[in-house]
Amino acid sequence: MTTYGTITGRLDGACVLHGTLEARGQLTGTLTLPNLTPPVHPTYGGPYEVTPHFYEQQLQTKSKLMTDDVTVEIIPAHEVTNPAGGLTVTIG
């Protein structure tokens, strides 16, 4: 392998190589950079299963990465027969 020169330059924050490369020979290889920056968004750490209530609930998911689907459970309800021959439904 013949060396014709060097590549000079710098890597900026976007991992772009700036510099010059002469058109003699062939450039091969791998560029590996360590991940020096934390994720752009933190991971959501709250519940992924929610049971509806009669008041507003808010999952703090804005600008966060989620690792799973959110499941909204059914509204808890119970049916029992009543003395009039009908059904009494208790919700909640």
N, C-alpha and C positions, 0 to 999 in steps of 0.2 A: 504494500500500500504506500502510495506516495502522498506526502503532505504538501499541500500547495499554500497553506496559510491558516489562519484561525478565524473563528467566528467571534466577533466581539459585540457586546451589547448588554442589555439589562432586561430583567423581567419586572413588569409592573404589577400592580395589585390585581389586574384582570388576567394574569398569566399569559400575557402576550410578549413574545420575544421581539425586542427592538434591536436592530443592528444591521450589519451588512454581511453578505455572503457572495463570494466570487463564483462565477459560473464555470469553474474548472473542477473537474473531478466529480465525485458523487457524495452526497450527504446521507448517511444512514444512522439509525440509532433510536433511542427512546429518551424522551424527556420526562422525568418524574419529579413532581413537586409535592412536598408535604402539605397537608391541609392545615394551614396556619390560622385560618379564620373560623370562628364558631359558625354554626348554622345561621342562616339569615333570620329564621323564625324559630323560637323555642317550641318544644314538643308539648302538646296539650296533656295535662296530667290529671284532669278531672274525670268525672264519671262518663261512661259510654252507654249506660242504661239509665233511662229516665222514666219515672212513673208520673203521669199527669196529675195535677192538683187543681184546686179552685183558685189558685193564685199564680201569678206569673213566675216562671223560672227562667233563668238565663244561664247557659253554659258559657264559660269564659273561653271561647275558642277564637276570638278575633286575632288575626295575624299569627296563628299557631299551627304547627303541623300536627295532623291527626294520624294515629297509627291504626285505627279501626273505624268501622261504621258506628253511628249512633243508633241505638234501638230505643224507640219510644214505646213503652209497655202499654197494654190496654188499660182503660180506666177500670179500677176495681169496682165490681158490682156483684150483688148477691140477690137472688130471687127466692122468696119463700111464699107458700100459700097462706092466705089469710082467711079468717072466719067467714067472710062474705063469698068465698069461693073464687076469689081472684088471686092475683099475685101482688106481693109487696116487693118493690125493688129498692134496695139500699145501695146508693152509689157512694163510693169512697171508703 
